[in-house]
């Protein structure tokens, strides 16, 4: 039995989604910025992570500038997840 998924159910601004854009593409992403204590409790660090539909952002490269919910970031790494329909983007704040 074939299963057809509708990623638009997850990637919309009615729920957790935020507007995302680059110079060549735009769409909706799910943004997360968890904090973590490292170096034996001495340093607090924040990772910026974004999930986007690969079809909306097919060619993200390291250093690509992105605007996420009105804030500027640069791509550190873009990784396809599971079947490749979703990309996890690790960001650094500009």
ABEGO torsion letter per residue (X at the ends): XBBBBBAAAABBAABABBBBBBAABBEBBBBBBBBBBBGGGABBBBBBBBBBBAAABABBBBGBBBBBGGBBBBBABBBBBEAGABBBBBBBBX
